[in-house]
Amino acid sequence: MHRHLPVVVLTGLALAAAAPAAAEGAHFGYVYTAETTQPGETEVELWATDRRGKGEGHYDAQDYRLEVERGITDRFQIAGYANFASHHIRGLDGEFDPVDRDFAFQGVSAEFIYRLADPSHDRFGFALYAEPGWSRISKIKGEKADEFELELKAIVQKNFLNDRLVWAGNLTFEPEWEREHEEVAPGVVESETEKELAIEATTGIAYRVAPQWWVGVEGRYHSVYPDWTHGLHRENYAVYAGPTVHFSAGELGVTATWMPQLFGAPNRPGSSLEFDDHERGEFRLKLSYEF
């Protein structure tokens, strides 16, 4: 993302400076809140996530998402994503083959959120989330593979201090089916389907330090369970935490979150981090515009 991030950042800051001032709710880079888009309103978001570092060799990967979401009722919203990715991998052992891809179409997904309780009026906000998706490029290894996934999420939110302080938490179950294709000989391709379940818990808290600015911290626990239909046996996990900043000006919002890995397992001698399915750190930038 280092090739494209400066352009994205400058574009976002320029739009922010030009937009009229108005306060919005707290946004996070990774944690979803229980608030939904108003009926009849549309929001466009651009996500850019940079993931890098595997403890050896060179690994950097970028995930890009273009999202268009629409409020259907005061409780229900839908969205569609076009996903893109880039991978630069070399000098890694194990299952990682060298990859050098700057930018490619990765896949599509859809999002459905139904809010059961409003955080502004009820004691707690609560929403349910579902996202089916298809991908043609492996997120971690960068190789071509057909992946089908269904992300299911429970979202809770609590506001304090007249909505100046916002806490939110998510619990996510994401089953995935991946079909890999490998050329074992000239003209001979073998295919294999792997099943994997990811379980993730995220939480974040943000405080409105000024009418347009929110500052906070986010945490993330992510674990992987292979062949999950035959029993839950955790293969690995990682814990991340880091700062988040959100700026809103009228219809425009900009969010930046840095998530270094704190610890994970299994790990290698001399390290407390997990590198098979997780990276040393992630940085996410989100630009949103509502109309």
C-alpha positions in Angstrom: 0.0 0.0 0.0 3.0 2.3 0.3 2.7 2.9 -3.4 -0.9 4.1 -3.3 -1.4 5.3 0.3 -0.1 8.9 -0.1 -2.6 9.5 -2.9 -5.4 8.1 -0.8 -4.4 10.1 2.3 -4.0 13.4 0.4 -7.4 12.9 -1.4 -9.1 12.3 1.9 -7.6 15.3 3.6 -8.4 17.6 0.7 -12.0 16.4 0.7 -12.2 16.8 4.5 -11.0 20.4 4.3 -13.6 21.2 1.7 -16.5 19.6 3.5 -18.8 21.5 5.8 -18.3 20.9 9.5 -20.7 18.6 11.4 -20.3 15.9 14.1 -20.9 12.2 13.5 -20.7 9.1 15.6 -17.5 7.3 16.4 -16.1 5.2 13.7 -13.5 2.4 14.1 -11.1 0.8 11.6 -11.9 -2.8 12.6 -14.8 -2.8 15.0 -18.4 -2.4 13.8 -20.9 -0.3 15.7 -24.7 -1.1 16.0 -25.7 2.1 14.2 -27.2 1.7 10.7 -27.5 4.0 7.7 -30.7 6.0 7.6 -33.4 4.8 5.2 -33.0 6.2 1.7 -29.4 7.3 2.4 -26.3 5.9 0.6 -22.7 5.8 1.8 -19.6 5.0 -0.2 -16.5 3.8 1.5 -13.0 3.1 0.3 -10.9 0.8 2.5 -7.2 0.3 2.2 -5.4 -2.1 4.6 -1.6 -2.7 4.6 -0.4 -6.0 6.2 3.3 -6.7 6.4 6.0 -8.7 8.2 6.3 -12.5 8.6 9.4 -12.7 10.8 11.6 -13.7 7.8 12.0 -12.9 4.1 9.8 -10.1 2.8 6.0 -10.0 3.1 3.7 -7.1 2.3 0.1 -7.4 1.2 -2.6 -4.8 0.6 -6.4 -5.2 0.7 -8.7 -2.7 -1.0 -12.4 -2.6 -0.7 -14.9 -0.3 -2.4 -18.2 -0.4 -0.6 -21.6 1.0 -1.4 -24.2 0.7 1.4 -27.8 1.7 1.5 -30.3 2.2 4.3 -33.5 0.3 3.6 -35.4 0.9 6.9 -34.4 2.6 10.2 -33.1 -0.9 11.3 -31.9 -2.6 8.1 -29.1 -1.8 5.7 -27.4 -3.6 2.8 -24.1 -3.1 1.0 -22.0 -4.5 -1.8 -18.2 -4.7 -2.0 -15.7 -5.0 -4.8 -12.5 -6.3 -3.4 -8.9 -5.9 -4.7 -5.5 -7.0 -3.5 -1.8 -6.9 -4.0 0.9 -9.2 -2.7 4.7 -9.1 -2.6 6.2 -12.3 -1.1 9.7 -13.6 -1.3 12.2 -15.5 0.9 9.6 -17.3 3.0 9.6 -20.9 3.9 6.8 -23.4 4.2 3.6 -22.9 2.0 4.5 -19.4 0.8 5.6 -19.3 -2.8 7.1 -16.1 -4.3 4.4 -13.7 -5.5 4.8 -10.2 -7.0 1.4 -8.7 -7.9 0.8 -5.0 -7.6 -3.0 -4.8 -8.0 -5.7 -7.3 -9.0 -9.4 -7.9 -8.7 -9.9 -10.2 -5.8 -13.7 -10.8 -5.5 -17.0 -9.6 -4.4 -19.1 -9.7 -1.3 -22.4 -8.5 0.1 -23.4 -7.2 3.6 -26.6 -7.3 5.5 -27.0 -5.6 8.9 -30.2 -5.6 11.1 -30.3 -3.5 14.2 -32.3 -4.9 17.1 -31.6 -2.1 19.6 -30.6 1.5 19.1 -27.5 2.6 21.2 -28.8 6.2 21.3 -32.2 5.2 22.9 -31.7 1.8 24.5 -29.3 0.8 27.3 -27.2 -1.1 24.7 -27.2 -1.2 20.9 -27.3 -4.6 19.3 -27.1 -5.7 15.7 -26.7 -8.8 13.6 -24.4 -8.9 10.6 -24.0 -11.4 7.6 -21.6 -11.1 4.7 -21.3 -13.8 2.1 -18.4 -13.5 -0.3 -16.3 -15.0 -3.1 -12.6 -14.5 -3.7 -10.2 -15.6 -6.5 -7.0 -14.8 -4.6 -5.9 -16.2 -1.3 -5.7 -13.3 1.3 -2.7 -14.7 3.1 -0.6 -16.6 0.5 -1.6 -14.4 -2.5 -2.0 -17.4 -4.8 -5.0 -18.0 -7.1 -7.7 -20.0 -5.3 -11.5 -20.0 -5.3 -12.7 -19.1 -1.8 -16.3 -18.9 -0.5 -17.0 -17.6 2.9 -19.8 -16.5 5.2 -19.0 -14.0 7.9 -21.5 -13.9 10.8 -21.2 -11.2 13.4 -22.9 -10.1 16.6 -22.4 -6.3 17.4 -22.9 -4.6 20.7 -22.5 -0.9 21.5 -22.8 1.3 24.6 -22.6 5.1 24.7 -21.6 7.1 27.7 -21.2 10.8 28.7 -24.0 12.0 26.4 -22.6 10.0 23.5 -19.1 11.5 23.8 -17.7 8.1 24.8 -18.5 5.0 22.7 -17.7 1.4 23.3 -18.4 -1.4 20.8 -17.6 -5.1 20.6 -18.0 -7.8 17.9 -18.0 -11.6 18.0 -17.4 -13.1 14.5 -17.7 -16.6 13.1 -16.4 -17.0 9.6 -16.5 -20.4 7.9 -14.5 -20.6 4.6 -14.2 -23.1 1.8 -11.1 -22.8 -0.3 -10.5 -24.7 -3.6 -6.8 -24.6 -4.6 -5.5 -25.5 -8.0 -1.9 -26.7 -8.4 -0.1 -27.7 -11.6 1.8 -30.9 -10.6 3.0 -31.5 -14.2 2.8 -29.8 -17.5 -0.9 -29.7 -18.4 -1.9 -31.6 -15.2 -3.7 -29.6 -12.6 -4.9 -31.0 -9.2 -7.6 -29.4 -7.1 -8.2 -29.7 -3.4 -10.9 -28.2 -1.2 -10.0 -27.1 2.3 -12.4 -26.0 5.1 -11.4 -23.4 7.7 -13.2 -21.5 10.4 -12.0 -18.2 11.8 -13.3 -17.0 15.2 -12.6 -13.3 16.0 -13.4 -11.0 18.9 -12.9 -7.3 18.5 -13.5 -4.4 20.8 -12.9 -0.6 20.7 -13.5 2.5 22.7 -13.4 6.1 21.3 -13.8 9.5 22.9 -14.9 12.7 21.1 -12.1 15.1 21.9 -13.4 17.8 19.6 -16.6 18.3 17.6 -15.1 16.6 14.5 -12.5 14.3 16.1 -12.6 10.9 17.9 -9.6 9.2 19.4 -9.5 5.7 20.8 -8.0 2.2 20.9 -9.0 -1.1 19.3 -8.2 -4.7 20.1 -8.6 -7.8 18.1 -8.3 -11.6 18.8 -8.2 -13.8 15.7 -8.0 -17.6 15.7 -8.1 -20.3 13.0 -9.7 -23.8 13.1 -8.9 -26.1 10.2 -11.3 -28.8 9.0 -13.9 -27.4 11.5 -16.7 -29.7 10.5 -14.8 -32.6 12.2 -14.3 -30.7 15.5 -12.9 -27.5 16.7 -9.1 -27.7 17.1 -7.4 -24.3 17.2 -4.4 -24.2 14.8 -3.2 -20.7 15.7 -4.2 -17.3 17.1 -3.0 -13.8 17.3 -3.9 -10.7 19.5 -3.6 -7.2 18.1 -4.2 -3.8 19.6 -3.5 -0.2 18.6 -4.7 3.4 18.3 -7.5 4.7 16.1 -8.5 8.2 15.0 -11.7 9.3 13.2 -12.4 12.7 11.7 -15.8 13.7 10.3 -16.8 16.8 8.4 -20.3 16.9 7.0 -20.9 13.9 4.9 -17.2 12.9 4.8 -15.4 10.6 7.3 -11.8 9.6 7.6 -10.6 6.8 9.9 -7.1 5.5 10.5 -6.1 2.5 12.7 -2.7 1.0 13.4 -2.8 -2.7 14.7 0.5 -4.2 15.7 0.5 -7.9 16.7 1.1 -8.2 20.5 1.4 -11.9 20.8 0.2 -15.2 19.2 0.8 -18.9 19.1 2.3 -21.2 17.9 5.5 -19.1 17.6 9.1 -19.6 16.7 12.0 -19.6 19.2 12.9 -16.0 20.2 9.5 -14.6 19.1 6.1 -14.3 20.7 4.3 -13.7 17.4 2.4 -16.0 15.1 3.3 -15.7 11.4 1.5 -18.5 9.5 -1.9 -16.8 9.2 -1.1 -13.4 10.8 1.3 -10.5 10.1 3.5 -8.4 12.3 1.2 -5.4 11.9 -1.7 -3.9 10.0 -2.6 -0.3 9.1 -6.1 0.5 7.8 -7.4 3.7 6.3 -11.1 4.2 5.5 -12.7 7.1 3.6 -16.5 7.5 3.6 -18.9 9.8 1.9 -22.6 9.8 2.6 -25.3 11.3 0.4 
